[in-house]
Amino acid sequence: MTTKHIIFPALLPLLKDWLEFLQAEKRVSKHTYDAYQRDITVFFLFLADHLGKAPGMADLRDLRPVDFRSFLARRRRDGLTPASVARTLSAIRAFYKYLRQNEILYNDAINAISSPKLPQRLPRPLDEQAAKKTLDHVSDFATEGWVGDRDIAVLTLLYGCGLRISEALNLNMQDLPEGDMLRVIGKRNKERLVPLLPVVREAIETYMVNCPHLLSPEGPLFIGVQGRRLNARMIQLAMQKLRGVLGLPPSATPHALRHSFATHLLIAGGDLRTIQELLGHASLSTTQHYTDVDTAYLMDVYNNAHPGAND
């Protein structure tokens, strides 16, 4: 047990149970799990200082809105960005929701706290030419031919089906359909169906044929050179190399290909409801951001291509 945990021994079992719930029931990503664990630990440390004693269950129950605001103000003084403060508040809300739903304790004071306003950040898609170059050249940096085929297949899935990188890398061999509809498990274990275009299937099959490792039906579809499930960092590094060679902006990440999928569909006449279903967005308001992206994208095309744009 670390020194910081000694400061709140009464809350350690509660923290452990909540983290197990996040992992087993909510199936949050490792990134979210680590961030929430860090946020709640810092919150408990603040309470020990704020209350002048080791916090316990009664303290969690009796906290007032002013106490939560004091914590958030402390985090801002620590140099956290508004986005990080908002994530911290989200972690605390999730923790108290767990306590309420499991009838451990009730405290609605957290509901009186508003999240900091964040500047709206629009997705940054690649134009069609840049997206095509990405797929054409990603294999140039592979150490082995089959690795290049693998990277092409992964990026083709992101751009051709609108998958998140985590969704693509979580696919198992048995998830590949015989037909043309791919079943995807997205955030919060939500299932959706997306069309598996012939070009996407062809890229995947090329990788599978050339992969030197045995791909078990129950095992991962995409693997690393050691034969284990592929880590997203390897695809991110491949995109990083591409950016330097092709002169792409820093926003040209694997996730940008998902944004490109949605933006190019919208420009081609796709309706928002369909795009919402394909992306797996819980709310249409999230998908509606792409209408703003659509306008900005078209203006970029105009400014770069129209002969009279810079007169």
Phi, psi and omega in degrees: 000131181279165181301320183295329179287334177295336182291335179223062183298328183292337184262353183300315179299322180295316179297316180298315181296319180295317179296322177294323177297316179300321184282313187275319185264311182279338179054045179290159178291162178299323179299312179294318179302310182296319181294316181293320178299317179294317183296315182289325177297316178296323178297315178296320178297320176299315182299321178300320179284318183294320182269344181074024180197169176291122183290147177230188183300318181298325179294319177298323181289326189263001180298142180254166178307323181297329179291317178295320179295324177297321179295314181295323177296321177298319181294324177293321178294333178286353177100010179291144176286161176306323180295321180290323176296318178298320178295320178299316178297322178298321179295316181295319178298318179297322179295314180290328176296319177298316180298320181291313184294333179263011176055039178273312173196162181237136172202106183272003182298331181298333182289345179276356184263126180269144176288147176296144179287133182249142175296137182289123179252112180282145175301148180248095180281162170272150174287170187298323180293317179293321178298318179294318178298323179299314180291326182287330191246355183299330181285349182298336186258002183287142179285335178224153183301318182292330177295320176297319177297322179297313182295322175299315182298318180296310183292327177294325175296318182294315184278325183275339182235352179074026181282152166286155181300321180295323179294319179294316184283344177274354179294141172254164181305320183290349178281343180292123184277158172283331179270208186248018178239125182260130178271125184240135174258114185258208181297148180055031176062022181280132182263142175214161178248134177231145178295134176263098184296150179306321181294328178288313179299320180298318179296319180294316182294324177298316177298315183297321180294322185269349181293126183282348181268152175287123179262103182289142179304327181270355185265180183293147176287313183254126183233161176270183184294339178273359178089003179262167182306135184295136177272138181301333182300328181294322178288322178298320179294322177298318178294325179298317177295320179298318181303317181294318184284319184270355180070032180277155181288164178302337180286354180281080180249171175305322181293334179296332178291326174295317177297322180296319177306310183291316183294317181291327174296316181296317179297326181281359176108007178293145180270156187297323182297318179294316180296323177301315180295319182293324181278339182080027177286134178289328184238140177295332181299328177294316180292330183296341175303332183289342174292323175291320178298320181303312180296314180296322180295314181296324178293323176297316179299316180298311184295330181274337189244331187284131183296338181259006186294327184254016179288000000 
